[in-house]
Amino acid sequence: MSRARPLRRWATLAVALAMAFGTSLSISPPPASAHGVAMFPGARTFLCWQDGLRDNGQIIPFNPACGAAVNQSGPTPLYNWFAVLRSDANGRTTGFIPDNQICSGGTGGPFDFTAYNAARTDWPTTHLTSGATIQFRYSNWAAHPGTFQLYVTRNGWNPANGLAWSDLQAFASVTNPPASGGPGALNYYFWNQQLPTGKTGRHIIFVQWVRSDSQENFFSCSDVMFDGGNGEVTGVGPNQGTTSPTISPSISPSNSPSNSPSTSPSSSPSGNGGCTATWRTDSTWPGHFGATVTVRNSSTATINRWTVRWNFGSVTFDGGPWNGTVASPPPNVAIGNVSYNGTLAPNGTTSFNFNAAGNVPNPLPALSCSTT
């Protein structure tokens, strides 16, 4: 996915509207200022983009909160889901971004994201476990040095009251984390992070990315539910009530993804500490696919960690992996366990999931699994 892709989609939509109304339009696409927001846990703009994007390039949300935002401000902000920014923020918080405008970074950015401040409980939501360690992922659509400052809403916060700075408490920061790949695609910065303890119910995780080479900052609100989840996402796609570890592709109901499961087992040497890994293609849609990799303890003793490796060629991740940690990004992929699924009894299994940009490899990649 190139940086120009959102602009092409914007232009395509404008031409389609002109044809529909029998008029001519002077197309002035928004500027290509593009940077990043949280991809996991997914920010409102990122998950609404995934929820609404159809095969023909239009954005027609299924999610009611995303739909209300598009009705208010149009689809252009979602074609630029990665550009919630202020060029003059310089690390400022209280007194600079007003209360109830935190998720949009106020009103001084290049696009109007104010609709994504709406106080409602039906935004796409990521389900997590309080105190668990997860891999945060933040889009690096354009690469910059800087620090990610992480906040979560306080216990007792009421979503119906909007989001004020007094509702937030800082819980972590990370400076210059590694990236899964270069800028200009659906690559991301990533780091392992323990979630705050003592959290239950609905919350917002807010991230402010403070550049160290300019005054520009980026803002991201992710709706989460601390209910013992492992990264499942609800409120995205045609079936809003289905909870799945993967972020469902956004497609029109008349062009559903094809389900063509296929497997490619590949195992490390058997014996004490051995494991095997099996690939299953779950779904495909134009230029993308989703897959699950199942890890099995093939030894006679309990294992406490595992890593699956394969060569991905030109394919890249564009969602996930969920329930796995990226030790090495494509093309030479290495996915390790997370804190809660590394220990497997003999013949025990676990799995991780991902979405990818590209075609399903043919033949399927050979997977290797190791416990070191």
N, C-alpha and C positions, 0 to 999 in steps of 0.2 A: 504494500500500500504506500504510494508515494505521497509526499506532502501536498501535491496539487490535487489529490483525489477529492477532498471536500469541495474545492472550488469547481471542479468539473461537475460534481453532482449538483452544486448550486446553479451552475449555468444550465445544466440539463433541465432542472426543474423550472427555471425561468422561461426557457424556450417552450416547454410543455404548456405552461400557463398562457403564454402568448398565443400559441396555436389554439388552445381551447377557447380563448375569448376573441380570437380573430383580430388580435392587435399586434403591434410590434413593440418590443421592449428594448430599451438600452440597458444591456446587462453590465452591471458594475459589481463584480464579486467582491466580497469582503477581503481585506488585506490578509496576506498569508502569515500573520503573526501567530505562531503556534508553539505551545510549550508543553504543558502537561497537567493532569489531575490524577487522583488515585484511581487505579484500575482494580486493586484488591486491598481492602474492601472497596467495592466500586462506588465512585462518586455519583451524585445525582445526574450530572450531565453525561457521564460515560454510560451508565446503565440505561438512561432514557434514550440515548443514541442507539444502543443495542436493541432496546425494546421496539423502537419505531422504524428503524431502517428497513426498507423493503427492497426487493430485487431490482426494481426499476430506479432506485436511487432516491425515491421519495421518503420522507419521514412522516409516518402515520402511526402514532403511538397506540399500543394496546392498553398500557397502564394509565389509569385515570389522572394521576398527578402529573405524569409526563404530558398527557393530552392537554390538560389545563394550561401547562406552561407553554406549550406550542401555540395554543389558542391565544394566549396573552402576548407572546413576543415573536411568534413565527418560528420556522424551522432553522433559520440561520444560526442561532446559538448552538444547536445540536450538531450542525455540520462543523462547528468549531468547538466541540466539547472539551478540547484540550486547552482552551484559551481564556480561562477564568483568571484574569490577571489585573494588576495595577502596576504601571511603569514607575510610579512615584511612591510606592509603599515603604521601601527601605526598612522593613522589619517592624513597622508600626502596627499596633493592634487597637487597643482601647483608645477612643478619641479620634481615631483615623477612619476606621470602618465602623459605621453606625450599627447599633444593635438592630437585629432583624434584617440586616443586609450582609451578614457575615458570609453566607454561602455564595454570594455573587461578588464578593470583594468590593461591595459598595456599588457606585454607579459610574465610576470613572474609567472603566476598562474599554476595550475596543468593541465589545459586543454587549447586548443587554441581557444579562443573566438574572435580572431581579426576580423573574417568575420562579426561579429555583430556590428562593427564600421562603416559599409558602409553608405555613405551619399546618401540616397535615400528616397523617399516619399511613398513607398508601403509596409513598415513594417506594421504588425498588429497594429491597432490604437484604442484607447479608446476615446470615445466622451464625453466631460465634459462641465460644465458651469463655466466660470470664476467667482470666488468669492463664489461659492457654498461650502458647507461643505459635505465631503464624508468620508467614512470609508476606510482608507488605510489598506492594508493587505500585509504582508511581510512573506514569507515562513520561518518557524522555523524548517526546516529539521533537523538541529542540533541546540540546544538551547544554547545561550550565553547571558550574560549581556552586555549592551552597549547602544550606542546612534545612532539613525537614523538621518542623516543630509540630508535635502531635498533641492533640487535646481530645478529651472526651467529656461529655456532659455529666454533670454531677448527679448523684443519687437524688431522686425526687424531682428531677427536671420534668416539666409537663410539655410534651410536643405541641399542644394546642396554643401555647404562649409564644411560639417562635423561638429564636435563638439569640440570646444576649451574651456578651462577654462574661458576665457574672455567672452564666450557666456552665462555663467551661473550666476545666482544670487540666493543666499540662501533665503529661505522663511520660514523655520521652522526646528525644531529639536525636537525629543522626546526620552526620556531615559526609558528603561526597560518597554515597554508597555505590557499589558496582552496578553495571548495567547489563541487561540481557543481550543487547545488540546496539547498533548505531541508531542515531536519530532519524526521524522521517518515516517511521513505520510504527507498528504496534509493539515496539519494544519498551522496556521499562527499567527503572532503577529498582533494586530489590534489597531487602534486609530482613533478618529474622527479628521479631519483636514480641516480647511478652505483653499480652493485653492486661489492662487494669484488673485487679481482683475486686471482689465484692460487688460486681455489677449484675443486675438482672433486668430483664425487660428491654424496652426500646430506648436507644440512645443515638447520638450522633458522634462520629469520630471526625474531627476537623483537623486538616493538615494545612499549614502555611509553609510554603517553600520559599525560603529567603535566599536570594542569590547573593554571592559574595563578590561578584564582579560588576554589579550594577544595583540600582535601587529597585529593580523590578522584582515583584513577588507574585506568587500564584496561590490560589485558594481552592479548597476542596472539602465538601461535606459528604460524608458517607453515612447512610442510614443503616444501623445495625440493630440486631435483636440478640441479646445475651440470653440464650435459651438452651445452651448445651450443643449448639450446632457446630459443624465442622466446615463452614464456609459455603453452605448452601445459599442459593439466591432465590428469592421469591419476588413476584411482581414484574417479571420480564417475559415478554412474548405472549402468544395467544392464550396459553393456559396459566393465568395469573396465580392460581392457587397451588400449582405444582412446585414442590421444593426439589431442587436438583443441585448437585455440587458444581455443575457447569452452568455458565451463562448461556441461555438458549439463544440461537440465532434468531434475528428479527426478520420474519418473512411474512408474506401474505398467506392467509389460510388456503388459498387456491394453489399455492406452490409450496407444499410442505416438504421438509427435508426428507430425502430417501433414506431408509434404514436398510443397510446392507452389511450386517455384522460379518467380520472376517477376523481370523486369528492368525497369529504368527508366534508360536512358542519358541523361546530360546533360553537355555539354562546354563548356569555356571556349573562347574564340576560338582557332582553329587557328593554326599558325605556330610560330616559334621560341619554345620555352619553354611551349607549350600542353600541356594534359592533359585527359583525359575521365574520368568516374566512372560506374560502372554498379552498380546495386543488384540483389542476388539475395536473396529470402526463402528461407532454408534450412529452417526448421521453425516450426511453430506449436503451442502448447498453451494451455489455457484462460487467457486474460488475459495471454499473453506470446507472444513470437516471437523467433527468431534470424535474423540477416541477415549477409551479406557484401557489402562494397563493394569493387569492383576499380578500381584507378587505372591508367590507361594513358598513357604518354608519346605524345601525338599529334603531336609536333613532329619536326623533322629533326635536333635537337641534344639532347645529354644534359641532363637536368634534375637538380637537386640538392635540390629540396624540392617539396612539394605540400601543398595544403590543400583539403579537400572541405567544402562548406557545404550545408545544407538546413534547412528549417523542419519541426520534429517535432510541432507542435501540442501536444496534451496527453500525448504519449508520453514516457517517461523511460527512461534506461538502467538495467538492473538486473544487468548483467554486461558487463564490457568498457568501451570498445572494447579489443580486443587488437590489437597491432601498429599502433596509432595513438595520438596524443596529443590529449587534449581541450583545444582552444584556447578553445572557447566551449561551455557545456553547453546542453541543451534549454531553451527551444524552438528558439532560433536556433543550431543546431549548427554547430560548425567543428571538424573533425578533421584534424590535421596528421600528417606522417610522424614516425617515431621515428628514432633514430640510424642504424639499419641498413637502412632501406628508402626513404630519401629520394632516392637517386640511381638514375635509370632511364635506360637507353639508349633511343634512338628505337624506338618500338613496344614497349618493355619494360613489364611490368606488375608490380604488387604488390597486396596486398589487406589490409583490416582487417575484424574481425568484432566483433559485439556481440550481447548479448541485451537485450530491451526489455520493459518493463511497459506493456501496452496492446495494442490490436489493430493489425494491419498496416494502415498508412494506405491508404485507397482514395479517390482514386488515389494511387499511390506518389509520394513527394515528388520534386520536381525537384532534381537534384544539380548543383552547379556546382563546377568544379575550377580552381584557379589555382596558379601556381608562384611566387607572391610572398607 
